[in-house]
Amino acid sequence: MQYFPVFFDLNGKHCLVVGGGDVAARKVSLLFRAGAEVKVVSPELCESLKNRVTNGEISHEARPFEDADLDACVLIVAGTDDQAVNKRVSELAHAKCIPVNVVDQPELCSFIVPSIIDRSPVQVAVSTGGASPVLARLLRARLETMIPAAYGQLASLMNEFRDKVKSKLGDESKRRRFWEDVAQGSIAELIFSGKEEAAREAMHTAVDAAQVEEDRGEVYLVGAGPGDPDLLTFRALRLLQQADVIVYDRLVSSEILDMARRDADLIYVGKERDKHTLPQDDINMLLARVAKKGKRVLRLKGGDPFIFGRGGEEIETLMQEGVRFQIVPGITAASGAASYAGIPLTHRDYAQSVTFVTGHLKDGTMNLNWKALAQPNQTLVVYMGLLGVKTLCAKLVENGLAADTPMALVQKATTRDQKVLVGTLGSMPELIDNNTIKPPTLIIVGKVVTLQKKLSWFGNAETVGDI
């Protein structure tokens, strides 16, 4: 996070704007809307600023900037066309620890002004850290269409009942759930349809009916997909943002975790070969134990929880312990990796079936049904098989597949670090020796791999090798 986002209370506070042109006028307008007492220092003013002075909205000193102008100010904006003046204002403000913004010069700023969506008291600020104000405005325009103006009325109504709800529901988690129901239910819909009085009556009824009941926890078993946060389902995102506790593995990216509620507890239970943060049985009981305390627990797994994700083992324990749960499928690694690598898992000319198999069995071996796997006209996808890939190649050839059968390894699929290694059962062992490949990596074997070069579309992908 390049900048720490904050909202200043400027109501009745003294703010200084240095500059009298159109650029300065736009900042004055924002400060005035926030209730600030604005003083403008500039030898000349544009027409809009002259009008504000005439209307008594702002004060004006018709002269060049002086060092003493910073006295008693809580916030400063410099928007002149004189770089030396802008720099001087910035240096003085930094020395006095007064927040300063120099328009279009982020290197001189201690804060930047975002694009703003105003649904007072709800406000949304969009910033690109000064990198692209145009992009920030485009994002703001898109968000404007997604946030109805009535959210301001909803926020005001909720604020009206805050103290009453707090006295009725003493526990913070109970209050949070009450407000979530209000914001996502019929009361919000009444506000959005313009029926504010009906919403107020419904709020009175909801508060009166609120009871301090024993919390019933729940576990959400959620597939996080293959890596790209854009591939999360809507339901996964919604649950991610309402969970009290998030239990996640090593395949879940930081970008996905950033979408969680800020006050959610994060518990890492990732597993690596010969290095398990928690054994699976302990993870199963952890989910049940935390849920029994009334928490909403989100078990976040890379890919899909029911495809080599051990989700079945976890819900067995939850059922035995009498814990409520729900399951949210995710895009499995095979589908995500193949799609982003440009390798269709099935194709009328090359493969009429696809088989998923794990390369790391419970006993740590790779004792698979090689005869069944070494079949023509099918695609074989191997999860967790990187360490045994040389054995895989040898066994498939030994059981009937040709050494020139195409093969691909897809590393960190769907992310900016994606890497695709393309070869054959015969050439792949040497390719692995000559290239650094790290987990998570998915293995795809079959004639469909010959299409990778032709169908590769993901711009960030690096491809090594050939068939």
C-alpha positions in Angstrom: 0.0 0.0 0.0 1.7 3.1 -1.3 -0.5 5.6 0.6 -2.4 5.3 3.8 -6.0 6.5 3.1 -7.5 8.8 5.6 -10.5 11.3 5.7 -9.8 14.7 7.2 -12.4 16.6 9.3 -12.0 20.1 7.9 -15.2 21.6 9.1 -14.5 25.1 10.4 -10.7 24.5 10.0 -8.3 27.0 8.3 -7.0 25.8 5.0 -4.6 27.6 2.6 -4.7 27.5 -1.2 -1.7 29.1 -3.0 -2.7 29.9 -6.5 -5.7 31.6 -8.2 -6.2 29.7 -11.5 -8.6 27.0 -12.6 -6.5 24.2 -11.0 -6.6 25.9 -7.7 -10.3 26.7 -8.1 -11.1 22.9 -8.3 -9.3 22.3 -5.0 -11.0 25.3 -3.4 -14.4 23.8 -4.4 -13.6 20.5 -2.7 -12.3 22.2 0.5 -15.4 24.5 0.6 -17.7 21.5 0.3 -16.0 19.9 3.2 -16.8 22.9 5.4 -13.3 24.4 5.5 -12.5 28.0 6.0 -10.5 28.6 2.9 -7.9 31.4 2.3 -6.5 31.9 -1.2 -3.2 33.7 -1.7 -2.6 34.8 -5.3 -2.0 38.1 -7.1 -4.8 37.3 -9.5 -8.0 35.1 -9.4 -9.9 33.3 -12.1 -13.6 34.1 -12.5 -14.9 31.3 -10.4 -12.7 32.2 -7.4 -13.7 35.9 -7.8 -17.3 34.9 -7.5 -16.6 32.9 -4.3 -14.9 35.9 -2.8 -17.8 38.1 -3.8 -20.2 35.7 -2.2 -18.2 35.6 1.0 -17.4 31.9 0.6 -13.6 32.3 0.8 -11.1 34.9 1.8 -8.4 36.3 -0.6 -5.0 37.9 -0.2 -4.1 39.6 -3.5 -0.3 39.2 -3.3 2.5 36.6 -3.7 2.9 33.8 -1.2 4.7 34.6 2.1 6.1 32.1 4.6 3.8 33.4 7.3 0.8 32.3 5.3 1.2 28.8 6.7 0.5 30.0 10.3 -2.6 28.5 11.9 -3.3 26.3 8.8 -4.2 22.6 9.1 -4.0 21.8 5.4 -2.3 23.4 2.4 -2.7 23.1 -1.4 -0.3 24.7 -3.8 -1.5 25.1 -7.4 0.5 27.8 -9.0 2.3 27.8 -12.4 5.5 28.8 -10.6 7.5 25.7 -9.7 9.7 27.6 -7.3 6.7 28.8 -5.3 5.2 25.3 -5.3 8.4 23.8 -4.0 8.8 26.5 -1.3 5.3 25.9 -0.1 6.0 22.1 0.0 9.3 22.5 1.9 7.8 24.8 4.6 4.7 22.6 5.1 6.9 19.5 5.5 9.1 21.4 8.0 6.0 22.3 10.0 4.4 18.9 9.6 1.3 20.4 7.9 -0.3 18.2 5.3 0.4 19.6 1.8 -0.7 18.8 -1.7 1.1 20.3 -4.7 -1.1 19.7 -7.7 0.2 17.2 -10.3 3.6 16.9 -8.4 3.2 13.9 -6.1 6.9 14.0 -5.2 6.2 17.3 -3.4 3.1 16.1 -1.6 2.5 14.6 1.8 -1.0 13.7 0.7 -2.8 13.3 -2.6 -6.4 14.2 -3.4 -8.4 11.2 -4.7 -11.3 11.0 -7.0 -14.4 11.1 -4.8 -17.8 9.5 -4.9 -19.9 11.5 -2.5 -23.0 9.8 -1.0 -22.7 11.7 2.3 -22.2 10.4 4.9 -20.9 7.6 2.7 -17.8 8.6 0.8 -15.6 6.5 -1.5 -12.2 7.7 -2.5 -10.3 6.3 -5.5 -6.6 6.9 -6.0 -3.8 5.7 -8.2 -1.1 7.3 -6.0 -0.7 10.1 -8.5 0.3 7.6 -11.3 -2.8 8.2 -13.4 -5.5 10.7 -12.4 -7.4 9.8 -15.6 -7.6 6.2 -14.6 -8.8 7.2 -11.1 -11.6 9.2 -12.7 -12.6 6.3 -15.0 -12.8 4.0 -12.0 -14.8 6.6 -10.1 -17.3 6.8 -13.0 -17.7 3.0 -12.9 -18.2 3.0 -9.2 -20.7 5.8 -9.4 -23.0 3.5 -11.4 -22.7 0.7 -8.7 -23.4 2.8 -5.6 -26.9 4.3 -5.6 -27.3 7.8 -4.1 -29.7 6.3 -1.5 -26.7 4.7 0.3 -26.3 8.1 2.0 -29.8 7.9 3.4 -29.2 4.3 4.5 -26.1 5.2 6.3 -27.9 8.1 8.1 -30.7 5.8 9.1 -28.3 3.2 10.5 -26.5 6.0 12.4 -29.8 7.1 13.9 -30.3 3.7 15.5 -26.7 3.0 16.5 -27.0 3.7 20.2 -30.3 1.8 20.5 -28.8 -1.3 18.8 -25.7 -1.1 20.9 -27.7 -1.1 24.1 -29.8 -4.0 22.9 -27.0 -6.1 21.5 -23.9 -5.7 23.7 -21.7 -8.2 21.8 -19.9 -6.6 18.8 -20.2 -9.7 16.6 -24.0 -9.8 17.2 -24.2 -6.1 16.3 -22.2 -6.6 13.1 -24.5 -9.4 12.0 -27.6 -7.3 12.7 -26.2 -4.4 10.6 -25.2 -6.8 7.8 -28.8 -8.0 7.7 -30.1 -4.4 7.6 -27.7 -3.3 4.8 -28.4 -6.3 2.7 -32.1 -6.9 3.4 -35.6 -5.5 3.0 -34.8 -2.3 5.0 -32.1 -1.3 2.5 -34.5 -2.1 -0.4 -37.1 0.3 1.1 -34.5 3.0 1.2 -33.4 2.4 -2.4 -37.1 2.6 -3.5 -37.5 5.9 -1.8 -39.7 4.7 1.1 -37.7 6.2 3.9 -40.5 6.4 6.5 -41.4 2.7 5.8 -37.7 1.9 6.3 -37.6 3.8 9.6 -40.7 1.9 10.8 -39.1 -1.4 9.7 -35.9 -0.5 11.5 -37.9 0.1 14.8 -39.5 -3.3 14.4 -36.1 -5.0 13.7 -34.4 -3.4 16.7 -37.3 -4.3 19.0 -37.3 -7.9 17.7 -33.5 -8.2 18.0 -32.6 -10.9 20.6 -29.4 -11.8 22.4 -29.3 -15.4 21.2 -26.5 -17.9 21.5 -24.3 -17.5 18.4 -24.4 -20.4 16.0 -21.1 -20.6 14.1 -20.7 -21.8 10.6 -17.9 -22.9 8.3 -17.6 -21.8 4.7 -15.5 -24.2 2.6 -14.4 -21.9 -0.3 -12.4 -22.5 -3.4 -10.0 -19.6 -4.1 -9.4 -20.6 -7.7 -6.0 -21.0 -9.3 -4.4 -17.7 -8.3 -5.9 -14.7 -10.2 -8.2 -12.9 -7.7 -10.5 -12.0 -10.7 -11.4 -15.7 -10.9 -13.2 -15.8 -7.5 -16.9 -16.4 -7.6 -19.3 -13.7 -6.5 -20.4 -15.9 -3.6 -16.8 -16.6 -2.5 -16.1 -12.8 -2.4 -19.3 -12.1 -0.4 -18.4 -14.8 2.2 -14.8 -13.7 2.3 -15.9 -10.2 3.3 -18.2 -11.3 6.1 -16.2 -14.1 7.7 -14.9 -13.6 11.3 -12.0 -16.0 10.8 -10.1 -17.0 7.7 -8.2 -20.3 7.6 -6.1 -20.4 4.5 -3.4 -22.4 2.7 -0.2 -21.5 0.9 -1.8 -21.5 -2.5 -4.0 -18.5 -1.6 -2.5 -15.2 -2.9 -2.1 -12.1 -0.8 -4.3 -10.2 -3.3 -7.2 -12.6 -2.4 -6.6 -12.2 1.3 -6.6 -8.4 0.9 -10.3 -8.8 -0.1 -11.2 -10.1 3.4 -12.7 -7.9 6.2 -10.0 -5.9 7.8 -10.8 -7.1 11.3 -11.0 -10.8 10.4 -8.5 -13.1 12.1 -6.2 -14.8 9.6 -4.9 -18.3 10.4 -2.3 -19.9 8.1 -2.3 -23.7 7.8 -0.3 -24.1 4.6 1.4 -27.3 3.8 4.6 -28.0 1.9 6.3 -31.2 1.3 7.7 -32.5 4.6 6.6 -29.3 6.3 3.0 -29.1 7.5 2.1 -26.0 9.6 -0.8 -28.1 11.0 -1.6 -31.8 10.3 -4.9 -32.2 8.5 -6.6 -33.7 11.5 -5.7 -30.7 13.5 -7.0 -28.4 10.7 -10.3 -30.3 10.7 -10.8 -29.8 14.5 -9.6 -26.2 14.4 -12.5 -25.4 12.0 -15.0 -27.1 14.3 -13.6 -25.6 17.5 -13.7 -22.0 16.2 -17.1 -22.4 14.7 -18.5 -23.7 18.0 -17.5 -20.4 19.5 -20.0 -18.7 17.3 -17.6 -17.5 14.6 -18.1 -17.6 10.9 -15.1 -19.4 9.7 -14.0 -19.3 6.0 -11.7 -22.2 5.0 -10.0 -20.8 1.9 -8.4 -23.3 -0.4 -6.5 -22.9 -3.6 -8.4 -24.2 -6.6 -11.5 -26.2 -5.7 -12.0 -27.7 -2.2 -13.2 -31.1 -3.6 -10.5 -31.7 -6.2 -7.4 -32.8 -4.3 -8.3 -30.1 -1.7 -9.2 -32.5 1.1 -12.5 -30.7 1.6 -14.3 -34.0 2.0 -12.2 -34.9 5.1 -12.9 -31.5 6.6 -16.7 -31.7 6.2 -16.7 -35.2 7.6 -15.3 -33.8 10.8 -17.7 -30.9 10.8 -20.7 -33.2 10.4 -19.4 -35.4 13.3 -19.1 -32.3 15.4 -22.5 -30.9 14.5 -21.2 -27.8 12.9 -23.1 -26.1 10.1 -21.2 -25.6 6.8 -21.6 -24.6 3.2 -19.4 -25.3 0.2 -18.5 -22.8 -2.5 -16.7 -24.5 -5.5 -13.8 -22.7 -7.1 -12.1 -23.0 -10.5 -9.8 -25.9 -10.1 -6.1 -25.7 -11.0 -6.5 -27.9 -14.0 -9.0 -25.7 -15.7 -7.3 -22.5 -14.8 -3.8 -23.6 -15.7 -4.8 -25.2 -19.0 -6.9 -22.1 -20.0 -4.2 -19.6 -19.3 -1.6 -21.7 -20.9 -3.6 -22.1 -24.1 -4.1 -25.8 -23.8 -7.6 -27.1 -24.2 -8.1 -30.2 -22.0 -10.3 -31.8 -24.6 -10.4 -31.5 -28.4 -12.2 -33.5 -31.0 -9.0 -34.2 -32.9 -6.7 -35.0 -30.0 -8.5 -36.0 -26.7 -12.0 -37.3 -26.0 -11.4 -37.6 -22.2 -9.5 -36.0 -19.4 -8.2 -37.6 -16.2 -7.2 -35.8 -13.0 -4.7 -37.5 -10.7 -2.5 -36.6 -7.8 1.2 -37.2 -8.0 1.6 -37.3 -4.2 -0.4 -40.0 -2.5 -1.3 -40.2 1.2 1.6 -42.6 1.9 4.0 -40.3 0.1 4.5 -42.5 -2.9 3.6 -42.2 -6.6 2.1 -45.7 -7.0 -0.5 -44.9 -9.6 -2.5 -47.1 -12.0 0.0 -46.5 -14.9 -1.8 -48.8 -17.3 -5.0 -46.8 -17.0 -3.2 -43.5 -17.3 -1.1 -44.5 -20.3 -4.0 -44.4 -22.8 -4.1 -42.7 -26.2 -6.6 -39.9 -27.0 -6.9 -38.7 -23.5 -5.4 -35.8 -21.5 -3.7 -36.5 -18.2 -3.5 -33.8 -15.6 -1.3 -34.4 -12.6 -1.6 -32.3 -9.5 1.3 -32.1 -7.0 3.6 -34.1 -9.2 6.6 -31.9 -9.7 9.0 -33.8 -7.5 8.0 -37.1 -9.2 7.9 -35.8 -12.8 10.9 -37.9 -14.0 9.2 -41.0 -12.5 6.0 -40.0 -14.2 7.6 -39.7 -17.6 9.4 -43.0 -17.3 6.4 -44.9 -16.1 4.1 -43.6 -18.8 6.6 -44.6 -21.5 7.1 -47.9 -19.8 3.4 -48.6 -19.9 2.8 -47.8 -23.6 2.9 -44.0 -24.3 5.3 -42.9 -26.9 8.4 -40.9 -25.8 7.4 -38.1 -28.1 4.0 -37.6 -26.4 3.6 -33.9 -25.7 3.8 -32.6 -22.1 3.6 -29.3 -20.4 4.4 -27.9 -16.9 2.5 -24.8 -15.9 4.0 -22.9 -13.0 2.0 -20.4 -10.9 -0.8 -20.5 -13.4 -3.1 -17.4 -14.0 -0.7 -15.0 -12.2 1.9 -12.6 -13.5 4.6 -15.1 -12.6 3.1 -17.9 -14.8 5.7 -20.0 -16.7 5.0 -22.8 -19.1 7.6 -25.5 -19.9 6.8 -27.4 -23.0 8.4 -30.7 -24.2 7.7 -34.4 -24.4 7.8 -37.4 -22.1 11.3 -38.0 -23.4 12.7 -34.5 -23.3 11.0 -33.2 -20.1 13.5 -34.6 -17.6 16.4 -32.7 -19.3 14.3 -29.6 -19.6 13.6 -29.7 -15.8 17.3 -30.1 -15.1 18.1 -27.0 -17.2 15.3 -24.8 -15.9 14.2 -23.7 -12.4 10.6 -24.8 -11.8 8.9 -24.2 -8.5 5.5 -25.3 -7.0 2.7 -24.8 -7.5 3.1 -26.5 -10.8 0.5 -28.5 -12.8 1.5 -31.2 -15.3 -0.5 -31.8 -18.5 0.2 -34.8 -20.8 -1.4 -35.4 -24.1 -1.6 -34.4 -27.7 -3.6 -31.3 -26.8 -0.3 -29.7 -25.6 0.7 -29.4 -29.3 -1.9 -26.5 -29.5 -0.2 -24.5 -26.8 2.0 -22.5 -29.1 -0.9 -21.7 -31.4 -3.4 -20.9 -28.8 -1.3 -19.2 -26.1 -3.0 -15.9 -25.3 -2.1 -14.8 -21.8 0.3 -11.9 -22.3 2.2 -12.4 -19.0 3.1 -16.0 -19.6 6.7 -17.1 -20.3 7.0 -20.2 -22.4 10.1 -22.4 -22.5 10.9 -25.4 -24.7 9.2 -26.8 -27.7 7.7 -30.0 -29.0 
